[in-house]
Amino acid sequence: MKKLFLAILCAISTLANAGEWSSDDEKLYIASQIAIVADWSTTRYAARNNFSTGIYETNFILGHHPSVGKVDLYCIALLATNHLIADALPDEYRTYYFTFRLVSHGGASMHNMELGWKMQF
């Protein structure tokens, strides 16, 4: 439960700096952070349970059977840099960036749950 709390805190912690963004971008930022946390929790579950026979992680950065530590490091880096990258983008591209993050990580977490990977830290 502590890790889930920390993950949620990470997901919304940098919102205070987003005052210059549009309301839609702020909402997409929160949604993309939540999608990253959902992807993190399902992938972490699989790593902790040594993945199922014949099933593997498809993220080429993580590799087919990443350790829990590697999954944690990768996802914490995503959460930490999501705001920084978006803030550096021109305003007209920010919505596309957040939509990409939301769809890619939201879709990954849904696929992971279809495989039987639980949303669990």
N, C-alpha and C positions, 0 to 999 in steps of 0.2 A: 504494500500500500504506500510506503514511503517513496518508492521509485515512481509510482504512478503520480503521486502528488508533485514530485520534482519535475516529472515530464510535463505535466500540465502547467506548472509554474514557468518552465522554459518556453512553453508554447505561447504564452501571453506576456512574458516579461518585457519584451522590447516594444510592446505596443505604445508605451508612453512616449516614445520618440517619433511616432508616426503621425503627429499632428498636422503635418503638411500634406498628407495623403488625402485623397478623396474618401468619402465614407464607404464607397464600394471597395476601394483598395484595402481599407482597414478590415472590412469584413472578409475579403478574400485572403488577406494575410492570416487572420485567425483561423479560417477554414483550412488553409494550407498547412499551418502549424499542427492543427488537430489531425490532418491526414498523415503527416509525417509521424506523429506519435502513434497513430493506429498502425501504420506500416511497421514502425519500430517494435511495437509490442507483439505483433504476430510473428515477425521475423525472429525476434528474441526468443519467443516460445519455441519455434522450430529449432533454433540453435541450441537451446537448453535441452531439448529432447532429441538431439542428434539427427534431426530430419527423418523423414520416413523413407523406407526402401524405394529407390527409384525417383525420389523427389529431391529437388535441389533448389537453391537460391538462383534466380536468373539475373540478378544485378552483377554485372561484370566487375564492378569495383570490389564487391564483397567476396566474390568467388562462389563456388558451388556449395561449400559447407563451411561458412564462416563461424568463428567462435563467438560466444556471447560478448566477449570484450570487444571484438572487431565490430560487431553489430552496434553495440553501445557507442563506441567512438564515432562511427560513421553517422549515426542518427543524431547524436549530440552536435556534431559539426554541421549537419544540415539545419538543425534548429537554430544554431547560433549564427549561421551565415545567411539564412533566408532573408532576414530583415536587411542585413548589410548589402546584399546583392540587389535587392529590390530598391533600396534607397539610392543606390548608385545609378540605377537605370533612369532614362528619361521618362517623364510621367506617362507618355503615350504607350510605353512598352510594359509598364508595371502590371497592368491587368493581365496581359498575356503571360507574363512570367508566373504570377500567382495561380492563374488558371492551369498552366502546365504542371506546377507543383501539386495542386489539388487533384487533378485528374490522374497524374502518374502515381502518386503515393496513395490516394484514395482507392484507385483501381487495384494497386498492388495489395493493399490490405484486404480488399474484398476477395481477390483471387486467393490470397493466403487462407482466409477463413473458409473458402470453398474446399481447400485442401485439408481442412480439419485443424488448421493451426489456430489456436485460441488467442484472443486479445488479452494477454496476461503478462505482467512483468514478473 
